[in-house]
């Protein structure tokens, strides 16, 4: 009798272990397809944009302060602000231009050409206009069909080395495509991530393996995030 009870207990323990292994395996398989990047649905139709004005990213952390929740002035999404490295705006802007140019879909109007128009607009009564209205006016002044502009909320580099950190990289930004003729929003993409270890979040297994099980820099995170977000950017 005791022997039968022991055998039953062993079988029960083994079954319980197999169930746990099966659940963990299922979680890992499902999470391999999960991304930390929030990407909108692909646009329903191809874009009719020919001339695209790309403006520099705007550092909203320096404008509103660190460690506060800020609502995007264009789309209304809320982000937590934080440290923004001094090179972040230029890095994101240059990388954005490079990715869009490589697609050869649009005639690109670079940010430098917009500086004069922005100076004229912001020197008058246009200071009372919304950010979207100002962007539309700048686009029209340069005969653009659409304006592409982004905000950066966090760009904090890791503290530590590739396989051991005291503080991980943390990046948050968004990008908006605005129709100049109608003033409407054509597309929005955003990225918001603070890297975590695999044991803190099993659902990051896909991203964890993609990054070769290491702690990446803010620059690596931002570039990868831009590439992922722009996968759904409208095409001609």
N, C-alpha and C positions, 0 to 999 in steps of 0.2 A: 504493500500500500504506500509506504513512504517512498519507495523507488518510483512508483507511478506518478506520485505528486511531484517529485523532483524532475521527472521527464517532462511533465506538463508545464512546469515552471520554466524549464529551459526552452521548450518550444515557444511559450508565450513571450519570453525575453527576446528570443531570436526574431519572432514575428514583429515585435515592437521595434527592434533595431532596423529590420528591413523596411518597415513603414517609414521610419524617420529618414533613412537613406533615400528612399523613393521620393519623399517630399522635398528634401534638400536638392536632389538631382533635378526635379521638376522646376524648382525655383531658379536654379542655375541656368537651365535651358531657356526658360522664359525670359530671364533677366539679360541673357546675352543679346537680346534684340532691343533692350531698353536703352534709351539715351537720356542724358541729363539735359540735353539741349531742347528747348521748347521751340518747335518749328511749326509754322502755320501750314494749313492745307495748301497744296499746289493751286495756283490760279486756274480758274475754269477756262479761260481763253488766252491766246497769245497776246502779247503786248503790242500796241501800235506806236510805242515810243521810238523815236529816232535820235533826238538829241537829249542827252541825259547830263544834268548838272550834279556833280558830286561835291558836297560840302564837307568840311572837316568835322570830325566828331566833337561833341561839346562835353566838357567835364562838368557834370552836375554835382559831383561831390564837393568841388571847390566852390560851387555856387550856393549849395544848401547846407554844407557841413557833413562831417563824417558820422556814421552810426545812427542815421535817421532813415525813416521810410519816405521815399520821394515818389510822387506820381508823375509819370511821363507827361509832359505838356502836349504831346501829339496824340498818343493812343490811350493814355489813362492807366497803363499797367504800373504796378507799384514795385519798386526795388529798394533794397537796403544799401545805403551808401557805405563807403569805406575808403581806405587809402587808394590813391591813384598815382602810379609811378609817373615821373615827369615826362617820360618818353611815350606814354600810352596813347595819347591822342594822335601823334604823328604815326606811330606804328599801326594803329587800327585804320587810320585814314589811308595811308600808303598801301596797306595790304588790301583794303577794300577796292581801291582804284585798280590795283594789279589784277585782282580776281575778275572784276567786271571787264577790264580791257582784254583779258585773255580770251573772253568768250566772243569778242568781235561782233556783238549784237547791236551796239549803240555807238553813236558818235559822242565821245566823252568831252564834256566841258569841265576842265580841272578846277579845283578850289580857288587857285590864284586869280582866275578871271572874275570871280564873284566879289573879291575884296572891295573894289571900287563901288560896285552897286550896293553892297552892304553898308559902306561908309555913308553914302548919300541917303539911303533909307533911314538909317538909325540916327541921322542928324536932324531929322524933321519930326513931324507929328506921328510918324510911324512907330515911335516908341510905345504908343498905347495899343498897337495892334497885337494880336496873338502871334505866337511863333509860327503857326501854320500860314497865316496871312502874309507875314514877312517873307517866308520862304517862297510863297507863290509869287509875290512881287519881284523878288530877286530872279526867280526863274523866268518870268515874263520879260524882265529887263535884258536878259541874255538870250532870249528866244529859245529857251529850253522847253521840251515837251513834259519833262518831269524832273523832280529834284530828289536826290537820295541823300539822306542825312541821318546821323546817329548820335546817341548819347552814351557816355561811359559813366557808370556808377561806382564800380570798384575795379581796381587793377592792382591787386596786392600780391607781391611775389612771395614765394616760399621762403621760410627761414630754416636753413639746413641744407642737407645734401640730397642727392637723387634717391637714396635708399633709406634715409632717416631724416625726419624733419621735426622741428619744434612747432612750426606753424605752416600749414599748407597754402598753396596758391589759391586765390579767390578772384574771380572775374565776373562782372555783370555789365552787359551793354545791350542796346537795341538799335535797330535800323528801320528807317521808314522811307517808302517810296510815295511821293505825292504828285498827283496829276496837276499840272500848272493851269490848264484850261478850266478845270472844274473845281480845283482846290480840294479834291477828294483823296482819300487814302487808298492807294492801289495795292499796297503790300506792307506787311510788318513782320520783322523777324527779331527774336530776342534770345539772349543767352545769359544764364545765371547759374554759376556753379562755384562751390568751394570743395576742393578735392578732399575725399575721405578715404580711409583705408577700407579694404575689402571686408574686414570683420565688423566694421561699423555699418556697412550697408551691402548685403549680398547682391542687391539688384544692380550694382555697378560692375558686375563681373565682365560684361562686354567691354566697357570703357577701360576697366582695370587691365584686361589682357591687351587691348589696343595700345595702351601706354607702357607695355612691357613691364608691368608690375613695379612701376617706379613713381616717385613724386616729381611731377613736372613743374616747370617754371610758369609764371603768369603769361609770359610771351607765348610759350608753346600752347598753353590752354586757350589763349585768345585767338591765335591763328587757326587752331583746329576748330574752335567754335565758329569763327567766321566762315570757314569752308563748309561746315555742316549747315549753318543757317542759310547760306546763299544757294544751297541745293534747290530750294523752292522759289528762287527769284524768277520773276516773269521773263519769258523768252519771246523774241520776235518770230 
